[in-house]
Amino acid sequence: MNSNTVYDAVAYPGHPYPQTHPDHLAALARLHGMTPAPANRCRVLDLGCGDGANLIPMALTLPESRFFGVDLAQAPIRRGQELIAQLGLSNIHLDAMDLMDFSPEESSFDYIIAHGLYSWVPPAVQKKVMDIVARALAPQGVAFISYNALPGGHIRMMMREMMLFHARKFEEPGEKVRQALMVAQLGANAQTHPNRYGVLLQKEWEEDLSIRHPQALFHDELGDCNSNLYFHEFIARATDSKLQFLCEAAYHEMQANGIKAQIKEMMSGLGDDIIAREQYLDFLIGRRFRQTLLCHESVQVDHSIPAERLMEFSIASNARPEKPVSGAVPAGEIKFLGAKDSCMTSTHPLLTAALLSLENAWPMPLSFETLWKILQEQSSAWGPEYSLKPEHRTALAKALLNCFGLGLIDLRLWTPPLAADPGAKPLASPLARLQSLQGDVATTLLHTSIKLSDSLAKRLLQLLDGTKDRREIVQSLVQAVVSGQATLLIDDKECHDPAVIEQNIREELENHLKHLARLGLLCRERNPDSR
């Protein structure tokens, strides 16, 4: 095993990826007619796990499941092992090893993740990844493999080749990245009146390269391996390993959102050929990255997805109305805004009320049955013309399935150990508290990451260990500001008056606690990992 890889020398930034969470994978599998292992009792393998930033939060909140991660680089594995020890987790193991030497037992994992790996390893290792999945995946298991896709990848490769050419003379990683970004920015700003090529370079710089994490760019764009392939080529490789396409982890990316109606109609002529449909969709939108889910070829996958199947799930949504909704009946056109620019205009009171109820419950999910009962109670006050009938139940399921396809809601089979209310002695995730001591980014119980805004926010998070009431929290925060350990800004000016500091913290504390709950940082029990 190589004891000194480039990932040992330059750390790749680790993150939690909600699209890889076993509950998300289980929900997509169930939606397509499979019977996957439940997230709270499953076995998960992460190939190329890095420092475990994606796997460790799963192990924390899923104590009855088992997690195993492998990575060639030893330094990130050691960092992950140290964090595991600090959290006292016994259901996760990270190992530094060459994938070519890894031979797991047959059907030993319910979920296999290979995120940010496939396109950055040589062909022999790509083949090994498929072999591992084919061998180790359980009969009803799901594998997640992400990779650079064509045709959009051609643009990324063009930028990579330009940056590599210019940066080839520099050895030091930081300088190599700086020089690569310099030539990319130079190209973006070179033309007085940009032609089509100039506009393309501008967009690549403004929308991608200028905001990339330097260490990620060093490993991704400037790495030795960076391959791209068409979707149909990837699926051909999967088929050779007796695997089949299930769906994309980002389900909304399969729905041809933003494609003209007449083009969608033309694509419907492809019938049940979902591989051709997905490939043509890539041609139309210029897709450059895919997060594909695979399962065994023996599995009966139902791509038709009847609306009634959605009734088996819990639903979560933070989509909010663009404007406040008023009136006894939520009637009229109401535009809802979700994550990543997703949006939808609701024209029916039932769907509007459903989305408002979900947003009000966030971060907690509501089972379809619970949501239906809430809507029944609300509609009783709307008047007899809005009386709900059995057919409305199916119509609601169909509308919510459409919302899922637009990226406005999440489907869940498992509920994270969240606290919707701070409680008398608020408790924050032990992982987030630990991370707040080490940096500015914390992992939520929703398997997302958030940036901690300032020193006072970090100190508040650190204090929420489940043993302190509001009075004790206020006292500790005041002391932190007075002593200079944290800063309180009022009207963009640093405050030093102890009386004003205490009054401000006391008045704002409840809002801050509720905000942390909405972010998914507060636990509903003293020990969220049941240890």
KABELZI-V495831 format. One record per backbone hydrogen bond with DSSP energy under -1.0 kcal/mol. CO is the residue of the C=O (numbers start at 1). NH is the residue of the N-H. If there is no record, write none. Layout:
co: <CO/CO>
nh: <NH/NH>
//
This chain:
co: <5/5/6/17/18/21/22/23/24/25/26/27/28/29/30/32/38/42/43/43/44/45/46/49/52/55/56/57/58/62/66/67/68/69/70/70/71/74/75/76/77/78/79/80/81/82/83/84/91/93/95/98/99/105/109/110/111/112/113/114/117/119/122/123/124/125/126/127/128/129/130/131/132/133/135/136/138/142/143/144/145/147/148/149/151/152/152/153/154/155/156/157/158/159/160/161/162/163/167/172/173/174/175/176/177/178/179/180/181/182/183/184/185/195/196/197/198/199/200/201/202/203/204/205/208/209/213/214/215/216/217/229/230/231/232/233/234/235/236/238/239/242/244/247/249/250/251/252/256/260/261/262/263/264/266/267/268/270/272/273/274/275/276/277/278/279/280/281/282/282/287/288/290/291/292/293/294/295/296/306/307/308/309/310/313/314/315/316/320/329/334/335/336/337/339/342/344/346/348/349/350/351/352/353/354/355/356/357/358/361/366/367/368/369/370/371/372/373/374/375/376/378/379/383/384/389/390/391/392/393/394/395/396/397/398/399/400/401/403/410/412/416/417/426/427/429/430/431/432/435/440/442/444/448/450/454/455/456/457/458/459/463/464/469/470/471/472/473/474/475/476/477/478/479/480/480/488/490/493/497/498/499/500/501/502/503/504/505/508/509/510/511/512/513/514/515/516/517/520/521/522/527>
nh: <8/9/10/20/21/25/26/27/28/29/30/31/32/34/33/302/41/66/110/111/68/113/70/52/56/59/60/61/62/65/44/93/46/95/48/49/97/78/79/80/81/82/83/84/85/86/87/89/67/69/71/101/102/108/138/142/45/144/47/146/120/227/126/127/128/129/130/131/132/133/134/135/136/137/107/109/141/112/294/114/292/290/229/153/154/155/156/157/158/159/160/161/162/163/164/165/166/167/170/176/177/178/179/180/181/182/183/184/185/186/187/188/189/199/200/201/202/203/204/205/206/207/209/210/211/212/217/218/219/220/222/150/234/235/236/237/238/239/240/243/242/297/295/293/251/253/254/255/259/264/265/266/267/268/269/270/271/273/274/277/278/279/280/281/282/283/284/285/286/287/152/149/147/249/145/246/143/244/299/309/310/311/312/313/368/412/366/410/337/331/346/322/344/320/342/338/336/334/352/353/354/355/356/357/358/359/360/361/362/364/315/371/372/373/374/375/376/377/378/379/380/381/382/386/387/392/394/395/396/397/398/399/400/401/402/403/404/405/408/316/314/418/524/466/523/433/434/435/436/439/452/450/447/444/442/458/459/460/461/462/463/465/428/473/474/475/476/477/478/479/480/481/482/483/485/486/495/493/490/501/502/503/504/505/506/507/508/509/512/513/514/515/516/517/518/519/521/520/445/429/419/530>
//
